[in-house]
Amino acid sequence: MKNKIQIVLLFLTLFGQTAFSQRKLSPSLQPFAENWTYTMVKSMHRAGFDMPTMRATSLVPPQGTNGWQLDSTKTFFEYTQGWGGDSTPIFRSTFEYPQPDTKIETNFQYDLGQWQPLNRSTIISDDQERLVEVIAEVYDTDSQTFKPDSRVVIFPHGDSPELIDSFLTALWDSTIMAWHILVAHENFFDAQDRILESITLLDNFGNPLIFKEVYAYNANGENHLIEEFDISGNDAIPTHRTEIKYVVDGPLEMLLLVAVGDSFIQKSRTNYAYNLLGAPRKQMEFKWNADEERFYLFKTTDFAYDSSERLSTKGITWHTREERQQTSYGYVANTNLYVGIVLNWDDDLFDWVLESKKYYFYSGLVSVDPGPIAVQPLEFSPNPTAGLALLNLEGPADFQIYNAGGALVSSGQYQPGDLLNLVDLPNGLYLITARSEAGMYSGRVVKQSR
């Protein structure tokens, strides 16, 4: 139950009635954020903000909880032997904890037979473990030292674990050897700690821009409308509005409209769906086609959970690019992430192709063996089947079923002796993947009616 609570709390932090709005940059600010430095974008993303080039809305499993301290990570790319062995590691991150409230993350890239530093971030938290500052540096190969690059400062709201009063972002100016504030943002709350208004000041190459957002709430206390304005002197010019609908578990739909003259036209829409336990299971993103006067689906994110209610897979489909990617997660000591496996769908092979594996190492604890994870054949009886099949698995496993287009059509938990149920699926070829304590499995089964 604790894992379920962690996942739901994380989701509420990103999508809660008040919190999800303040952790999204205003629509007017997002185009400018696309050109921010990598370290600043990552720092904002680390603080829970949904950035245009680094989305925060996809759940990420915990890394280092229950007293476990993350020591390092290592990422492998460019596999040439299928899923059976690791390639040369490409990226590595190390973590130091000089003080209880401070963590230093250093990132490296493997090049010319050695690890080359890329950047370093000093992450500072308050006594409630809320992130309050990130100072990022980039590595200068000429001087072989780290030099300041960006800084993010966050001021939490009271004792709230997710609400913030304000934040600042700054870039290092090497000419004057000082921080130059790029963005200053402030939220204003009512007596119920609901955001009523926010003001954002952006320094656009010496030209200050001011954006204002006004929040409205329905009878249930849910933030159902956000109106945005450009402030020019004493004038407030409408630019965007976001309309939000809710279900019991959280937001159902977010509709973004942009001002054109005296009216608003639709720009994008995001829909959300939840499982029976209230955890997110699907996020669908649409864009408006003005010529055809309709929304088209361009991205879908599916979340699946294991028998312990931990996030087990995250699948992303880019519909306009006809690309699919799946990330599978493995855990150690119940809640701590120890591996993330990224797979890309190959239409020609009708199978998932391994892209990368990222291992997580924890200091001062029982070591986790990051050895190669081989995929074992998954067999079915009978095959072809009219709808029910027995799997050759000796223990419990979490499974996913994909159709011939690589789309996830079903998932669940399998117990020895259970029958895999394909009765409600159309006839055709399906790929089944499964994960158990014994390893990973993959196989194909044909569904055909008699």
BELJO-V959020 format. One line per field, one symbol per residue. ss: DSSP state (H for helix, E for strand, L for the rest). burial: b if it has 9 or more other C-alpha atoms within 8 Angstrom, else e. A space follows every 50 residues. Layout:
ss: ???
burial: ???
This chain:
ss: LHHHHHHHHHHHHHHLLLHHHHLELLHHHHHHHLLLLHHHHHHHHHLLLE ELLELLLLLLLLLLLLLLLEEEEEEEELLLLLLLLLLLEEEEEEEEEEEL LEEEEEEEEEELLEEEEEEEEEEEELLLLLEEEEEEEEEELLLLEEEEEE EEEEEELLLLLLLEEEEEEEEEELLLLEEEEEEEEEEEELLLLLEEEEEE EEEELLEEEEEEEEEEELLLLLEEEEEEEEEELLEEEEEEEEEEEEELLE EEEEEEEEEELLEEEEEEEEEEEELLLLLEEEEEEEEEELLLLEEEEEEE EEEEELLLLLEEEEEEEELLLLEEEEEEEEEELLLEEEEEEEEEEELLLL EEEEEEEEEEEELLLLLLLLLLLLEEELLEELLLELLEEEELLLLLEEEE EELLLLLEEEEEEELLLLEEELLLLLLEEEEEEEEELLEEEEEEEEELLL
burial: eebbeebbebbbbbbbbbbbbbbbbbebbbbebbeeeebbbbbbbeebbb bbebbbeeeebebbbeebebbbbbbbbebeeebbbbbebbbbbbbeeeee bbbbbbbbbbeeeeeebbbbbbbbbbeeebbbbbbbbbbbeeeeebebbb bbbbbbbeeeebbbbbbbbbbbbeeeeeeebbbbbbbbbeeeeebbbbbb bbbeeeeebbbbbbbbbeeeebbbbbbbbbbeeeeeebbbbbbbbbeeeb bbbbbbbbbeeeebebbbbbbbbbeeeebbbbbbbbbbbeeeeebebbbb bbbbbbeebbbbbbbbbbbeeebbbbbbbbbbeebbbbbbbbbbbbeeeb bebbbbbbbbbbeeeeeeeeeebbbeebebeebebbbbbbbeeeebbbbb bbbbebbbeebebbebeeebebeeeeebbbbbbbbbeebbbbbbbbbbee
